[in-house]
Amino acid sequence: MQNKKGQGLSTNAIILIILGVIILVILIAGFTIGWGQLKDTFFPSNNIKTIVQQCEAACTTNSKYDYCTKMRILKVDRVEIETNCAIFSVIGEYDKYDIKECPSINCDFDCGSIKVGENTAVPKDSCEDTEEDVTSIADVKCCIAK
């Protein structure tokens, strides 16, 4: 009886069993928490929450570089917007993302560094647009030239 060996599982069978278990777990997760949420877990469609948290952290720690200078890429609906927290917080076009202005940090830069899509900001005294186009970045008054 000592010379008898049991039938072993082949490598292919073990790999197929592991793949089957993984697929089963994905199916269970998809049906219980929802396919959309499962997809966003692995492939996020936007990073608004991350940018908001990063800007709040920069304000809380009084990190002028991180708030005023560090460029961040906001991804929304397959569109990427690259600018810093200070600009996200004051340009009206970005209000919907709820990135708050930081009163404890004074960002010193000129209006010409601000770009909103195809438009560029200019000092308020040289802008002929309406008052609702005016935004403030610390003490610098800018408006969007259209």
N, CA, C and O atoms as a GROMACS GRO file, in nm:
protein
  584
    1MET      N    1   0.079  -0.119   0.000
    1MET     CA    2   0.000   0.000   0.000
    1MET      C    3   0.084   0.127   0.000
    1MET      O    4   0.032   0.234  -0.032
    2GLN      N    5   0.208   0.119   0.033
    2GLN     CA    6   0.291   0.237   0.040
    2GLN      C    7   0.331   0.290  -0.097
    2GLN      O    8   0.366   0.408  -0.106
    3ASN      N    9   0.328   0.214  -0.201
    3ASN     CA   10   0.368   0.257  -0.333
    3ASN      C   11   0.256   0.325  -0.412
    3ASN      O   12   0.281   0.371  -0.524
    4LYS      N   13   0.136   0.331  -0.360
    4LYS     CA   14   0.026   0.392  -0.432
    4LYS      C   15   0.031   0.543  -0.419
    4LYS      O   16   0.050   0.597  -0.309
    5LYS      N   17   0.013   0.611  -0.530
    5LYS     CA   18   0.011   0.758  -0.531
    5LYS      C   19  -0.129   0.802  -0.573
    5LYS      O   20  -0.191   0.739  -0.659
    6GLY      N   21  -0.177   0.911  -0.513
    6GLY     CA   22  -0.308   0.964  -0.550
    6GLY      C   23  -0.300   1.045  -0.678
    6GLY      O   24  -0.194   1.095  -0.716
    7GLN      N   25  -0.413   1.057  -0.743
    7GLN     CA   26  -0.420   1.138  -0.866
    7GLN      C   27  -0.406   1.285  -0.827
    7GLN      O   28  -0.487   1.334  -0.748
    8GLY      N   29  -0.308   1.357  -0.877
    8GLY     CA   30  -0.288   1.499  -0.847
    8GLY      C   31  -0.363   1.588  -0.945
    8GLY      O   32  -0.399   1.544  -1.054
    9LEU      N   33  -0.387   1.711  -0.905
    9LEU     CA   34  -0.450   1.808  -0.994
    9LEU      C   35  -0.345   1.866  -1.087
    9LEU      O   36  -0.233   1.897  -1.046
   10SER      N   37  -0.381   1.881  -1.210
   10SER     CA   38  -0.287   1.941  -1.304
   10SER      C   39  -0.282   2.092  -1.282
   10SER      O   40  -0.371   2.150  -1.220
   11THR      N   41  -0.178   2.154  -1.333
   11THR     CA   42  -0.161   2.299  -1.321
   11THR      C   43  -0.275   2.374  -1.389
   11THR      O   44  -0.323   2.475  -1.338
   12ASN      N   45  -0.318   2.323  -1.503
   12ASN     CA   46  -0.429   2.387  -1.575
   12ASN      C   47  -0.556   2.386  -1.493
   12ASN      O   48  -0.630   2.485  -1.493
   13ALA      N   49  -0.584   2.278  -1.424
   13ALA     CA   50  -0.705   2.268  -1.343
   13ALA      C   51  -0.700   2.369  -1.228
   13ALA      O   52  -0.800   2.432  -1.196
   14ILE      N   53  -0.584   2.383  -1.165
   14ILE     CA   54  -0.569   2.478  -1.054
   14ILE      C   55  -0.590   2.622  -1.103
   14ILE      O   56  -0.657   2.701  -1.038
   15ILE      N   57  -0.532   2.654  -1.217
   15ILE     CA   58  -0.548   2.789  -1.274
   15ILE      C   59  -0.694   2.817  -1.307
   15ILE      O   60  -0.744   2.926  -1.280
   16LEU      N   61  -0.763   2.719  -1.367
   16LEU     CA   62  -0.905   2.737  -1.400
   16LEU      C   63  -0.991   2.753  -1.275
   16LEU      O   64  -1.086   2.831  -1.276
   17ILE      N   65  -0.960   2.682  -1.169
   17ILE     CA   66  -1.035   2.696  -1.044
   17ILE      C   67  -1.015   2.836  -0.986
   17ILE      O   68  -1.112   2.898  -0.943
   18ILE      N   69  -0.891   2.887  -0.986
   18ILE     CA   70  -0.863   3.022  -0.935
   18ILE      C   71  -0.935   3.127  -1.018
   18ILE      O   72  -0.994   3.220  -0.962
   19LEU      N   73  -0.931   3.114  -1.151
   19LEU     CA   74  -1.002   3.209  -1.238
   19LEU      C   75  -1.152   3.203  -1.215
   19LEU      O   76  -1.219   3.307  -1.215
   20GLY      N   77  -1.205   3.086  -1.195
   20GLY     CA   78  -1.348   3.071  -1.167
   20GLY      C   79  -1.388   3.139  -1.038
   20GLY      O   80  -1.493   3.204  -1.031
   21VAL      N   81  -1.306   3.126  -0.935
   21VAL     CA   82  -1.335   3.191  -0.806
   21VAL      C   83  -1.330   3.343  -0.822
   21VAL      O   84  -1.416   3.413  -0.768
   22ILE      N   85  -1.230   3.395  -0.895
   22ILE     CA   86  -1.220   3.540  -0.917
   22ILE      C   87  -1.342   3.592  -0.992
   22ILE      O   88  -1.398   3.695  -0.953
   23ILE      N   89  -1.382   3.525  -1.096
   23ILE     CA   90  -1.500   3.567  -1.173
   23ILE      C   91  -1.625   3.562  -1.086
   23ILE      O   92  -1.711   3.650  -1.095
   24LEU      N   93  -1.637   3.460  -1.002
   24LEU     CA   94  -1.751   3.448  -0.912
   24LEU      C   95  -1.755   3.565  -0.813
   24LEU      O   96  -1.862   3.620  -0.787
   25VAL      N   97  -1.641   3.602  -0.757
   25VAL     CA   98  -1.634   3.715  -0.665
   25VAL      C   99  -1.674   3.845  -0.736
   25VAL      O  100  -1.748   3.926  -0.679
   26ILE      N  101  -1.626   3.866  -0.857
   26ILE     CA  102  -1.662   3.987  -0.934
   26ILE      C  103  -1.812   3.991  -0.962
   26ILE      O  104  -1.874   4.096  -0.950
   27LEU      N  105  -1.870   3.878  -1.000
   27LEU     CA  106  -2.014   3.873  -1.025
   27LEU      C  107  -2.094   3.903  -0.899
   27LEU      O  108  -2.191   3.979  -0.904
   28ILE      N  109  -2.055   3.845  -0.788
   28ILE     CA  110  -2.126   3.870  -0.662
   28ILE      C  111  -2.115   4.018  -0.624
   28ILE      O  112  -2.215   4.079  -0.586
   29ALA      N  113  -1.995   4.076  -0.634
   29ALA     CA  114  -1.977   4.218  -0.602
   29ALA      C  115  -2.057   4.306  -0.696
   29ALA      O  116  -2.118   4.403  -0.652
   30GLY      N  117  -2.058   4.274  -0.823
   30GLY     CA  118  -2.132   4.354  -0.920
   30GLY      C  119  -2.280   4.356  -0.894
   30GLY      O  120  -2.344   4.461  -0.905
   31PHE      N  121  -2.337   4.241  -0.858
   31PHE     CA  122  -2.481   4.235  -0.833
   31PHE      C  123  -2.519   4.291  -0.696
   31PHE      O  124  -2.632   4.336  -0.679
   32THR      N  125  -2.428   4.288  -0.599
   32THR     CA  126  -2.464   4.339  -0.466
   32THR      C  127  -2.442   4.489  -0.451
   32THR      O  128  -2.529   4.558  -0.397
   33ILE      N  129  -2.329   4.543  -0.497
   33ILE     CA  130  -2.304   4.687  -0.480
   33ILE      C  131  -2.335   4.768  -0.605
   33ILE      O  132  -2.336   4.891  -0.600
   34GLY      N  133  -2.359   4.702  -0.714
   34GLY     CA  134  -2.393   4.773  -0.838
   34GLY      C  135  -2.273   4.779  -0.931
   34GLY      O  136  -2.159   4.798  -0.888
   35TRP      N  137  -2.301   4.764  -1.060
   35TRP     CA  138  -2.194   4.760  -1.159
   35TRP      C  139  -2.127   4.895  -1.176
   35TRP      O  140  -2.006   4.901  -1.198
   36GLY      N  141  -2.203   5.004  -1.166
   36GLY     CA  142  -2.145   5.138  -1.182
   36GLY      C  143  -2.045   5.170  -1.073
   36GLY      O  144  -1.936   5.221  -1.100
   37GLN      N  145  -2.081   5.138  -0.949
   37GLN     CA  146  -1.991   5.164  -0.838
   37GLN      C  147  -1.869   5.073  -0.844
   37GLN      O  148  -1.758   5.115  -0.809
   38LEU      N  149  -1.888   4.950  -0.890
   38LEU     CA  150  -1.775   4.859  -0.905
   38LEU      C  151  -1.678   4.910  -1.012
   38LEU      O  152  -1.557   4.902  -0.994
   39LYS      N  153  -1.733   4.963  -1.123
   39LYS     CA  154  -1.648   5.018  -1.229
   39LYS      C  155  -1.571   5.139  -1.178
   39LYS      O  156  -1.452   5.153  -1.206
   40ASP      N  157  -1.639   5.228  -1.102
   40ASP     CA  158  -1.571   5.347  -1.050
   40ASP      C  159  -1.464   5.312  -0.948
   40ASP      O  160  -1.370   5.390  -0.929
   41THR      N  161  -1.476   5.198  -0.884
   41THR     CA  162  -1.372   5.154  -0.790
   41THR      C  163  -1.241   5.126  -0.862
   41THR      O  164  -1.134   5.160  -0.812
   42PHE      N  165  -1.251   5.065  -0.979
   42PHE     CA  166  -1.130   5.029  -1.053
   42PHE      C  167  -1.091   5.133  -1.159
   42PHE      O  168  -0.973   5.153  -1.185
   43PHE      N  169  -1.190   5.198  -1.219
   43PHE     CA  170  -1.166   5.296  -1.326
   43PHE      C  171  -1.247   5.423  -1.296
   43PHE      O  172  -1.354   5.441  -1.354
   44PRO      N  173  -1.197   5.511  -1.208
   44PRO     CA  174  -1.275   5.631  -1.174
   44PRO      C  175  -1.296   5.721  -1.295
   44PRO      O  176  -1.204   5.743  -1.374
   45SER      N  177  -1.419   5.774  -1.308
   45SER     CA  178  -1.451   5.862  -1.420
   45SER      C  179  -1.416   6.007  -1.389
   45SER      O  180  -1.405   6.089  -1.480
   46ASN      N  181  -1.399   6.039  -1.260
   46ASN     CA  182  -1.356   6.174  -1.222
   46ASN      C  183  -1.275   6.166  -1.093
   46ASN      O  184  -1.278   6.066  -1.022
   47ASN      N  185  -1.202   6.274  -1.066
   47ASN     CA  186  -1.121   6.280  -0.944
   47ASN      C  187  -1.152   6.405  -0.864
   47ASN      O  188  -1.065   6.459  -0.797
   48ILE      N  189  -1.276   6.452  -0.871
   48ILE     CA  190  -1.315   6.575  -0.804
   48ILE      C  191  -1.291   6.564  -0.654
   48ILE      O  192  -1.234   6.656  -0.593
   49LYS      N  193  -1.333   6.455  -0.593
   49LYS     CA  194  -1.319   6.437  -0.449
   49LYS      C  195  -1.171   6.444  -0.407
   49LYS      O  196  -1.139   6.505  -0.305
   50THR      N  197  -1.084   6.384  -0.486
   50THR     CA  198  -0.941   6.385  -0.455
   50THR      C  199  -0.885   6.527  -0.461
   50THR      O  200  -0.810   6.567  -0.372
   51ILE      N  201  -0.921   6.603  -0.565
   51ILE     CA  202  -0.871   6.740  -0.579
   51ILE      C  203  -0.923   6.827  -0.465
   51ILE      O  204  -0.848   6.908  -0.411
   52VAL      N  205  -1.051   6.813  -0.429
   52VAL     CA  206  -1.108   6.890  -0.318
   52VAL      C  207  -1.032   6.860  -0.190
   52VAL      O  208  -0.997   6.953  -0.116
   53GLN      N  209  -1.004   6.733  -0.162
   53GLN     CA  210  -0.931   6.695  -0.042
   53GLN      C  211  -0.788   6.750  -0.043
   53GLN      O  212  -0.739   6.796   0.060
   54GLN      N  213  -0.722   6.746  -0.160
   54GLN     CA  214  -0.585   6.797  -0.169
   54GLN      C  215  -0.582   6.948  -0.144
   54GLN      O  216  -0.493   6.998  -0.075
   55CYS      N  217  -0.678   7.020  -0.200
   55CYS     CA  218  -0.683   7.166  -0.181
   55CYS      C  219  -0.716   7.201  -0.037
   55CYS      O  220  -0.658   7.295   0.018
   56GLU      N  221  -0.807   7.128   0.025
   56GLU     CA  222  -0.839   7.152   0.167
   56GLU      C  223  -0.717   7.124   0.254
   56GLU      O  224  -0.692   7.198   0.350
   57ALA      N  225  -0.643   7.019   0.223
   57ALA     CA  226  -0.523   6.986   0.301
   57ALA      C  227  -0.417   7.094   0.285
   57ALA      O  228  -0.351   7.131   0.382
   58ALA      N  229  -0.400   7.147   0.164
   58ALA     CA  230  -0.302   7.254   0.141
   58ALA      C  231  -0.341   7.378   0.219
   58ALA      O  232  -0.254   7.447   0.273
   59CYS      N  233  -0.470   7.409   0.225
   59CYS     CA  234  -0.517   7.526   0.300
   59CYS      C  235  -0.499   7.505   0.450
   59CYS      O  236  -0.451   7.594   0.520
   60THR      N  237  -0.537   7.388   0.497
   60THR     CA  238  -0.528   7.358   0.641
   60THR      C  239  -0.383   7.365   0.691
   60THR      O  240  -0.358   7.412   0.801
   61THR      N  241  -0.290   7.318   0.609
   61THR     CA  242  -0.149   7.318   0.650
   61THR      C  243  -0.076   7.447   0.612
   61THR      O  244   0.044   7.459   0.633
   62ASN      N  245  -0.151   7.544   0.556
   62ASN     CA  246  -0.094   7.672   0.510
   62ASN      C  247   0.023   7.652   0.413
   62ASN      O  248   0.123   7.724   0.420
   63SER      N  249   0.009   7.557   0.326
   63SER     CA  250   0.112   7.530   0.226
   63SER      C  251   0.085   7.617   0.103
   63SER      O  252   0.005   7.583   0.017
   64LYS      N  253   0.155   7.731   0.098
   64LYS     CA  254   0.133   7.826  -0.011
   64LYS      C  255   0.168   7.766  -0.146
   64LYS      O  256   0.098   7.789  -0.244
   65TYR      N  257   0.277   7.690  -0.152
   65TYR     CA  258   0.316   7.628  -0.279
   65TYR      C  259   0.208   7.532  -0.328
   65TYR      O  260   0.165   7.540  -0.443
   66ASP      N  261   0.163   7.443  -0.240
   66ASP     CA  262   0.063   7.344  -0.281
   66ASP      C  263  -0.069   7.409  -0.321
   66ASP      O  264  -0.137   7.358  -0.410
   67TYR      N  265  -0.105   7.519  -0.258
   67TYR     CA  266  -0.234   7.583  -0.288
   67TYR      C  267  -0.225   7.677  -0.409
   67TYR      O  268  -0.315   7.678  -0.493
   68CYS      N  269  -0.118   7.755  -0.418
   68CYS     CA  270  -0.109   7.860  -0.520
   68CYS      C  271  -0.037   7.817  -0.648
   68CYS      O  272  -0.069   7.866  -0.756
   69THR      N  273   0.059   7.727  -0.638
   69THR     CA  274   0.147   7.700  -0.750
   69THR      C  275   0.132   7.560  -0.809
   69THR      O  276   0.130   7.543  -0.930
   70LYS      N  277   0.120   7.461  -0.723
   70LYS     CA  278   0.118   7.322  -0.771
   70LYS      C  279   0.000   7.299  -0.864
   70LYS      O  280  -0.116   7.322  -0.828
   71MET      N  281   0.031   7.255  -0.986
   71MET     CA  282  -0.072   7.229  -1.085
   71MET      C  283  -0.141   7.096  -1.056
   71MET      O  284  -0.076   6.996  -1.026
   72ARG      N  285  -0.272   7.098  -1.066
   72ARG     CA  286  -0.352   6.978  -1.043
   72ARG      C  287  -0.437   6.953  -1.166
   72ARG      O  288  -0.484   7.047  -1.231
   73ILE      N  289  -0.458   6.828  -1.199
   73ILE     CA  290  -0.538   6.792  -1.315
   73ILE      C  291  -0.672   6.738  -1.266
   73ILE      O  292  -0.680   6.630  -1.207
   74LEU      N  293  -0.777   6.814  -1.292
   74LEU     CA  294  -0.912   6.776  -1.256
   74LEU      C  295  -0.973   6.701  -1.374
   74LEU      O  296  -0.983   6.756  -1.484
   75LYS      N  297  -1.014   6.577  -1.351
   75LYS     CA  298  -1.073   6.495  -1.458
   75LYS      C  299  -1.223   6.485  -1.436
   75LYS      O  300  -1.269   6.433  -1.334
   76VAL      N  301  -1.298   6.536  -1.534
   76VAL     CA  302  -1.444   6.534  -1.526
   76VAL      C  303  -1.498   6.496  -1.663
   76VAL      O  304  -1.472   6.565  -1.762
   77ASP      N  305  -1.572   6.387  -1.671
   77ASP     CA  306  -1.636   6.344  -1.794
   77ASP      C  307  -1.541   6.345  -1.914
   77ASP      O  308  -1.570   6.406  -2.016
   78ARG      N  309  -1.430   6.279  -1.900
   78ARG     CA  310  -1.328   6.266  -2.005
   78ARG      C  311  -1.264   6.398  -2.047
   78ARG      O  312  -1.200   6.406  -2.152
   79VAL      N  313  -1.280   6.503  -1.965
   79VAL     CA  314  -1.216   6.632  -1.990
   79VAL      C  315  -1.118   6.656  -1.877
   79VAL      O  316  -1.150   6.633  -1.760
   80GLU      N  317  -0.998   6.702  -1.910
   80GLU     CA  318  -0.897   6.731  -1.809
   80GLU      C  319  -0.874   6.882  -1.802
   80GLU      O  320  -0.849   6.947  -1.903
   81ILE      N  321  -0.883   6.936  -1.680
   81ILE     CA  322  -0.860   7.079  -1.656
   81ILE      C  323  -0.738   7.089  -1.566
   81ILE      O  324  -0.738   7.033  -1.456
   82GLU      N  325  -0.634   7.159  -1.612
   82GLU     CA  326  -0.511   7.168  -1.534
   82GLU      C  327  -0.491   7.311  -1.486
   82GLU      O  328  -0.474   7.403  -1.566
   83THR      N  329  -0.492   7.328  -1.355
   83THR     CA  330  -0.462   7.457  -1.292
   83THR      C  331  -0.437   7.433  -1.144
   83THR      O  332  -0.426   7.318  -1.102
   84ASN      N  333  -0.429   7.539  -1.064
   84ASN     CA  334  -0.401   7.521  -0.921
   84ASN      C  335  -0.526   7.545  -0.836
   84ASN      O  336  -0.629   7.589  -0.887
   85CYS      N  337  -0.516   7.517  -0.707
   85CYS     CA  338  -0.631   7.527  -0.617
   85CYS      C  339  -0.685   7.669  -0.609
   85CYS      O  340  -0.806   7.689  -0.601
   86ALA      N  341  -0.596   7.769  -0.610
   86ALA     CA  342  -0.639   7.908  -0.600
   86ALA      C  343  -0.732   7.945  -0.714
   86ALA      O  344  -0.833   8.012  -0.694
   87ILE      N  345  -0.699   7.902  -0.831
   87ILE     CA  346  -0.781   7.935  -0.948
   87ILE      C  347  -0.910   7.853  -0.947
   87ILE      O  348  -1.017   7.906  -0.978
   88PHE      N  349  -0.901   7.725  -0.912
   88PHE     CA  350  -1.022   7.644  -0.900
   88PHE      C  351  -1.122   7.708  -0.803
   88PHE      O  352  -1.243   7.702  -0.825
   89SER      N  353  -1.070   7.771  -0.696
   89SER     CA  354  -1.158   7.823  -0.592
   89SER      C  355  -1.226   7.954  -0.628
   89SER      O  356  -1.330   7.986  -0.570
   90VAL      N  357  -1.171   8.032  -0.721
   90VAL     CA  358  -1.229   8.165  -0.747
   90VAL      C  359  -1.294   8.181  -0.883
   90VAL      O  360  -1.378   8.270  -0.899
   91ILE      N  361  -1.260   8.102  -0.979
   91ILE     CA  362  -1.321   8.115  -1.111
   91ILE      C  363  -1.460   8.054  -1.106
   91ILE      O  364  -1.475   7.937  -1.070
   92GLY      N  365  -1.560   8.130  -1.139
   92GLY     CA  366  -1.700   8.089  -1.129
   92GLY      C  367  -1.732   7.961  -1.203
   92GLY      O  368  -1.822   7.887  -1.164
   93GLU      N  369  -1.660   7.934  -1.310
   93GLU     CA  370  -1.685   7.814  -1.390
   93GLU      C  371  -1.662   7.686  -1.310
   93GLU      O  372  -1.717   7.581  -1.343
   94TYR      N  373  -1.580   7.694  -1.203
   94TYR     CA  374  -1.546   7.576  -1.125
   94TYR      C  375  -1.622   7.570  -0.992
   94TYR      O  376  -1.592   7.482  -0.911
   95ASP      N  377  -1.718   7.658  -0.968
   95ASP     CA  378  -1.794   7.659  -0.842
   95ASP      C  379  -1.862   7.526  -0.815
   95ASP      O  380  -1.873   7.484  -0.699
   96LYS      N  381  -1.907   7.459  -0.918
   96LYS     CA  382  -1.981   7.334  -0.902
   96LYS      C  383  -1.897   7.223  -0.840
   96LYS      O  384  -1.952   7.123  -0.794
   97TYR      N  385  -1.764   7.238  -0.839
   97TYR     CA  386  -1.678   7.135  -0.782
   97TYR      C  387  -1.654   7.157  -0.633
   97TYR      O  388  -1.595   7.072  -0.567
   98ASP      N  389  -1.699   7.270  -0.580
   98ASP     CA  390  -1.696   7.301  -0.437
   98ASP      C  391  -1.554   7.303  -0.379
   98ASP      O  392  -1.530   7.252  -0.269
   99ILE      N  393  -1.461   7.362  -0.454
   99ILE     CA  394  -1.325   7.381  -0.403
   99ILE      C  395  -1.324   7.518  -0.337
   99ILE      O  396  -1.344   7.620  -0.404
  100LYS      N  397  -1.301   7.521  -0.207
  100LYS     CA  398  -1.314   7.642  -0.127
  100LYS      C  399  -1.192   7.733  -0.139
  100LYS      O  400  -1.079   7.687  -0.155
  101GLU      N  401  -1.218   7.864  -0.130
  101GLU     CA  402  -1.110   7.963  -0.127
  101GLU      C  403  -1.046   7.957   0.011
  101GLU      O  404  -1.114   7.934   0.111
  102CYS      N  405  -0.915   7.978   0.017
  102CYS     CA  406  -0.841   7.969   0.142
  102CYS      C  407  -0.807   8.110   0.191
  102CYS      O  408  -0.719   8.175   0.134
  103PRO      N  409  -0.875   8.158   0.295
  103PRO     CA  410  -0.850   8.294   0.342
  103PRO      C  411  -0.714   8.314   0.409
  103PRO      O  412  -0.666   8.427   0.418
  104SER      N  413  -0.652   8.207   0.455
  104SER     CA  414  -0.524   8.221   0.526
  104SER      C  415  -0.403   8.224   0.433
  104SER      O  416  -0.292   8.248   0.479
  105ILE      N  417  -0.423   8.202   0.303
  105ILE     CA  418  -0.313   8.202   0.207
  105ILE      C  419  -0.336   8.312   0.104
  105ILE      O  420  -0.443   8.321   0.045
  106ASN      N  421  -0.234   8.395   0.084
  106ASN     CA  422  -0.240   8.503  -0.014
  106ASN      C  423  -0.153   8.463  -0.133
  106ASN      O  424  -0.030   8.460  -0.123
  107CYS      N  425  -0.216   8.433  -0.243
  107CYS     CA  426  -0.142   8.392  -0.363
  107CYS      C  427  -0.101   8.516  -0.442
  107CYS      O  428  -0.186   8.596  -0.481
  108ASP      N  429   0.028   8.531  -0.466
  108ASP     CA  430   0.080   8.645  -0.539
  108ASP      C  431   0.116   8.603  -0.680
  108ASP      O  432   0.225   8.548  -0.702
  109PHE      N  433   0.028   8.626  -0.776
  109PHE     CA  434   0.060   8.604  -0.915
  109PHE      C  435  -0.026   8.694  -1.001
  109PHE      O  436  -0.128   8.747  -0.957
  110ASP      N  437   0.017   8.710  -1.124
  110ASP     CA  438  -0.053   8.803  -1.211
  110ASP      C  439  -0.171   8.735  -1.280
  110ASP      O  440  -0.177   8.612  -1.289
  111CYS      N  441  -0.262   8.816  -1.326
  111CYS     CA  442  -0.383   8.765  -1.390
  111CYS      C  443  -0.351   8.686  -1.516
  111CYS      O  444  -0.422   8.591  -1.549
  112GLY      N  445  -0.246   8.724  -1.587
  112GLY     CA  446  -0.214   8.660  -1.713
  112GLY      C  447  -0.182   8.512  -1.701
  112GLY      O  448  -0.181   8.441  -1.802
  113SER      N  449  -0.156   8.463  -1.578
  113SER     CA  450  -0.128   8.321  -1.560
  113SER      C  451  -0.255   8.238  -1.549
  113SER      O  452  -0.250   8.116  -1.540
  114ILE      N  453  -0.370   8.305  -1.549
  114ILE     CA  454  -0.497   8.234  -1.536
  114ILE      C  455  -0.556   8.207  -1.673
  114ILE      O  456  -0.571   8.299  -1.754
  115LYS      N  457  -0.588   8.083  -1.699
  115LYS     CA  458  -0.653   8.047  -1.825
  115LYS      C  459  -0.777   7.965  -1.793
  115LYS      O  460  -0.774   7.872  -1.713
  116VAL      N  461  -0.887   8.002  -1.856
  116VAL     CA  462  -1.012   7.928  -1.843
  116VAL      C  463  -1.051   7.886  -1.983
  116VAL      O  464  -1.104   7.966  -2.060
  117GLY      N  465  -1.025   7.760  -2.018
  117GLY     CA  466  -1.050   7.713  -2.153
  117GLY      C  467  -0.963   7.789  -2.251
  117GLY      O  468  -0.841   7.790  -2.239
  118GLU      N  469  -1.026   7.853  -2.348
  118GLU     CA  470  -0.955   7.933  -2.448
  118GLU      C  471  -0.932   8.076  -2.400
  118GLU      O  472  -0.859   8.151  -2.465
  119ASN      N  473  -0.993   8.114  -2.288
  119ASN     CA  474  -0.988   8.252  -2.241
  119ASN      C  475  -0.874   8.274  -2.143
  119ASN      O  476  -0.831   8.181  -2.075
  120THR      N  477  -0.824   8.398  -2.136
  120THR     CA  478  -0.718   8.436  -2.045
  120THR      C  479  -0.765   8.550  -1.958
  120THR      O  480  -0.835   8.639  -2.005
  121ALA      N  481  -0.727   8.548  -1.831
  121ALA     CA  482  -0.765   8.655  -1.740
  121ALA      C  483  -0.673   8.776  -1.761
  121ALA      O  484  -0.556   8.761  -1.794
  122VAL      N  485  -0.729   8.894  -1.740
  122VAL     CA  486  -0.654   9.019  -1.749
  122VAL      C  487  -0.688   9.103  -1.627
  122VAL      O  488  -0.790   9.078  -1.563
  123PRO      N  489  -0.604   9.203  -1.592
  123PRO     CA  490  -0.635   9.290  -1.478
  123PRO      C  491  -0.770   9.358  -1.497
  123PRO      O  492  -0.808   9.392  -1.610
  124LYS      N  493  -0.841   9.379  -1.389
  124LYS     CA  494  -0.976   9.432  -1.394
  124LYS      C  495  -0.986   9.565  -1.468
  124LYS      O  496  -1.081   9.588  -1.542
  125ASP      N  497  -0.888   9.654  -1.447
  125ASP     CA  498  -0.897   9.788  -1.508
  125ASP      C  499  -0.885   9.784  -1.660
  125ASP      O  500  -0.924   9.880  -1.727
  126SER      N  501  -0.832   9.674  -1.717
  126SER     CA  502  -0.822   9.666  -1.863
  126SER      C  503  -0.931   9.577  -1.923
  126SER      O  504  -0.929   9.549  -2.042
  127CYS      N  505  -1.025   9.533  -1.840
  127CYS     CA  506  -1.131   9.444  -1.888
  127CYS      C  507  -1.258   9.523  -1.912
  127CYS      O  508  -1.298   9.606  -1.830
  128GLU      N  509  -1.320   9.499  -2.024
  128GLU     CA  510  -1.442   9.570  -2.060
  128GLU      C  511  -1.566   9.485  -2.042
  128GLU      O  512  -1.676   9.529  -2.077
  129ASP      N  513  -1.552   9.364  -1.988
  129ASP     CA  514  -1.666   9.275  -1.973
  129ASP      C  515  -1.752   9.317  -1.853
  129ASP      O  516  -1.718   9.411  -1.781
  130THR      N  517  -1.860   9.248  -1.833
  130THR     CA  518  -1.953   9.281  -1.726
  130THR      C  519  -1.897   9.244  -1.590
  130THR      O  520  -1.800   9.170  -1.580
  131GLU      N  521  -1.960   9.296  -1.486
  131GLU     CA  522  -1.912   9.278  -1.349
  131GLU      C  523  -1.913   9.130  -1.306
  131GLU      O  524  -1.830   9.090  -1.225
  132GLU      N  525  -2.005   9.050  -1.358
  132GLU     CA  526  -2.009   8.911  -1.314
  132GLU      C  527  -1.890   8.830  -1.363
  132GLU      O  528  -1.866   8.720  -1.314
  133ASP      N  529  -1.813   8.882  -1.458
  133ASP     CA  530  -1.694   8.813  -1.503
  133ASP      C  531  -1.573   8.839  -1.413
  133ASP      O  532  -1.468   8.779  -1.432
  134VAL      N  533  -1.588   8.928  -1.316
  134VAL     CA  534  -1.476   8.965  -1.229
  134VAL      C  535  -1.461   8.861  -1.118
  134VAL      O  536  -1.559   8.819  -1.057
  135THR      N  537  -1.336   8.820  -1.094
  135THR     CA  538  -1.305   8.729  -0.984
  135THR      C  539  -1.186   8.784  -0.909
  135THR      O  540  -1.108   8.861  -0.965
  136SER      N  541  -1.172   8.748  -0.783
  136SER     CA  542  -1.058   8.797  -0.707
  136SER      C  543  -0.968   8.681  -0.669
  136SER      O  544  -1.017   8.575  -0.631
  137ILE      N  545  -0.841   8.699  -0.680
  137ILE     CA  546  -0.742   8.604  -0.634
  137ILE      C  547  -0.654   8.683  -0.539
  137ILE      O  548  -0.568   8.760  -0.581
  138ALA      N  549  -0.677   8.662  -0.410
  138ALA     CA  550  -0.613   8.741  -0.305
  138ALA      C  551  -0.641   8.888  -0.331
  138ALA      O  552  -0.758   8.928  -0.333
  139ASP      N  553  -0.540   8.970  -0.351
  139ASP     CA  554  -0.561   9.113  -0.374
  139ASP      C  555  -0.565   9.148  -0.523
  139ASP      O  556  -0.590   9.263  -0.558
  140VAL      N  557  -0.541   9.050  -0.609
  140VAL     CA  558  -0.538   9.076  -0.753
  140VAL      C  559  -0.680   9.067  -0.807
  140VAL      O  560  -0.748   8.967  -0.786
  141LYS      N  561  -0.724   9.168  -0.876
  141LYS     CA  562  -0.856   9.165  -0.936
  141LYS      C  563  -0.840   9.129  -1.084
  141LYS      O  564  -0.765   9.194  -1.158
  142CYS      N  565  -0.909   9.027  -1.124
  142CYS     CA  566  -0.899   8.979  -1.262
  142CYS      C  567  -1.037   8.962  -1.322
  142CYS      O  568  -1.136   8.948  -1.251
  143CYS      N  569  -1.042   8.963  -1.452
  143CYS     CA  570  -1.164   8.925  -1.520
  143CYS      C  571  -1.124   8.846  -1.644
  143CYS      O  572  -1.009   8.852  -1.688
  144ILE      N  573  -1.218   8.772  -1.698
  144ILE     CA  574  -1.189   8.685  -1.811
  144ILE      C  575  -1.212   8.762  -1.940
  144ILE      O  576  -1.323   8.810  -1.966
  145ALA      N  577  -1.108   8.771  -2.020
  145ALA     CA  578  -1.121   8.839  -2.150
  145ALA      C  579  -1.181   8.740  -2.249
  145ALA      O  580  -1.127   8.631  -2.267
  146LYS      N  581  -1.290   8.777  -2.312
  146LYS     CA  582  -1.357   8.683  -2.400
  146LYS      C  583  -1.342   8.721  -2.545
  146LYS      O  584  -1.393   8.652  -2.633
   0.00000   0.00000   0.00000
